Amino acid sequence: MERWGNLETPLALAAWQLCLGGLALLPVAQHFEELPPVPSRLNLIGPGYLVLAGTALAYWFWTRGVMRLGADVTFLVLLSPLVATIPGTAFLDEIFTPVQFAGVALILVSTATEIWMGRRRG
C-alpha cells in the first residue's frame, strides 16, 4: 500500500484495481475479439447502468458493510452468484441443472459451516 500512496477509501482502491485489471485484459480481448460498433447514446444506458449500479454502487455497499461488520463476514461473498441467479429462476422461469443445484448446495453448506464455526470460535 505504501508504494501506491494513500488511496483514502477502499472504494478508491477498488476503482484502481478494476481499471488496472481492465487494462491488463485489453490486449487479450483485442487479440480474440473484434472491435464493437460505436454505440449510440441510447446504447450507452446499459453499460452506464452496469458500471454505476452493478459495479460502483454495489462495491460501495460491500466495502461499507465489511468496514462496519468486520472482516469476519467476508465469507458472505460466496452468496453472490446465488443471489445473482435467483431473479433468473424467479422471473424468467430458468431451471437449474443438477450440477447447478449441487453448486447451490455447496454454497449454502459452506456458508452455514462458516457461521457455525464462527460461533464456536467466538
C-alpha positions in Angstrom: 0.0 0.0 0.0 2.9 2.4 0.7 4.0 2.1 -2.9 0.7 3.5 -4.2 0.3 6.1 -1.6 -2.8 6.7 0.5 -5.9 5.9 -1.6 -8.2 7.3 1.2 -11.0 4.7 0.8 -11.5 1.1 -0.1 -13.7 2.3 -2.9 -10.7 4.2 -4.4 -8.6 1.1 -4.1 -11.3 -1.0 -5.9 -11.6 1.6 -8.7 -7.9 1.4 -9.3 -7.9 -2.4 -9.2 -10.8 -2.6 -11.7 -9.1 -0.1 -14.0 -5.7 -1.9 -13.9 -7.4 -5.2 -14.4 -9.3 -3.9 -17.4 -6.1 -2.5 -18.9 -4.4 -5.9 -18.4 -7.2 -7.7 -20.2 -7.4 -5.2 -23.1 -4.6 -6.8 -25.2 -6.1 -10.3 -24.8 -9.6 -9.0 -25.7 -8.2 -7.2 -28.8 -6.5 -10.4 -29.9 -9.6 -12.6 -29.6 -12.4 -10.2 -30.4 -13.2 -7.6 -33.0 -13.9 -4.0 -32.0 -17.5 -3.5 -31.1 -19.5 -1.0 -33.1 -19.7 2.6 -32.0 -22.6 2.8 -29.5 -25.4 5.3 -29.8 -26.4 7.5 -26.9 -29.3 5.1 -26.2 -27.0 2.1 -26.2 -24.8 3.7 -23.5 -27.5 3.4 -21.0 -26.9 -0.3 -20.5 -23.1 -0.1 -19.8 -23.7 3.1 -17.8 -26.1 1.2 -15.5 -23.7 -1.8 -15.2 -20.8 0.5 -14.3 -22.7 2.7 -11.9 -25.2 0.4 -10.2 -23.8 -3.0 -10.9 -20.2 -2.2 -10.0 -19.6 1.1 -8.3 -22.7 1.2 -6.1 -22.6 -2.5 -5.3 -19.0 -2.4 -4.3 -19.5 0.8 -2.2 -22.3 -1.1 -0.3 -20.0 -4.1 0.1 -17.0 -2.2 1.4 -19.2 -0.1 3.8 -20.7 -3.4 5.1 -17.3 -5.0 5.7 -15.9 -1.9 7.4 -18.9 -1.8 9.8 -19.3 -5.5 10.4 -15.6 -6.5 10.2 -13.7 -9.0 8.1 -15.4 -12.0 9.6 -18.3 -11.5 7.2 -16.3 -11.7 4.0 -17.3 -15.3 3.5 -20.7 -13.9 2.5 -19.2 -13.1 -0.9 -19.9 -16.8 -1.6 -23.6 -16.0 -1.8 -23.1 -13.5 -4.6 -23.5 -16.0 -7.5 -26.5 -17.5 -5.8 -28.2 -14.1 -5.3 -27.4 -13.2 -8.9 -29.2 -16.4 -10.2 -32.3 -16.1 -8.0 -34.0 -13.4 -10.2 -33.5 -15.6 -13.3 -35.3 -18.5 -11.7 -38.0 -16.4 -10.1 -38.8 -14.0 -13.0 -37.5 -15.7 -16.2 -38.5 -19.3 -15.4 -35.0 -20.5 -15.8 -34.3 -24.0 -14.4 -31.2 -25.2 -12.7 -29.4 -28.2 -13.9 -28.3 -30.9 -11.4 -24.8 -29.5 -11.4 -26.1 -26.0 -10.6 -28.2 -27.4 -7.8 -25.1 -29.1 -6.4 -23.3 -25.7 -6.6 -26.2 -24.0 -4.7 -26.0 -26.8 -2.1 -22.2 -26.3 -1.8 -22.6 -22.6 -1.3 -25.3 -23.0 1.3 -23.4 -25.7 3.2 -20.1 -23.6 3.1 -21.9 -20.5 4.4 -23.7 -22.5 7.2 -20.4 -24.2 8.2 -18.6 -20.8 8.4 -21.4 -19.4 10.5 -21.4 -22.4 12.8 -17.6 -22.4 13.1 -17.6 -18.7 13.8 -20.0 -19.2 16.7 -17.8 -21.9 18.1 -14.7 -19.7 18.0 -16.2 -16.7 19.5 
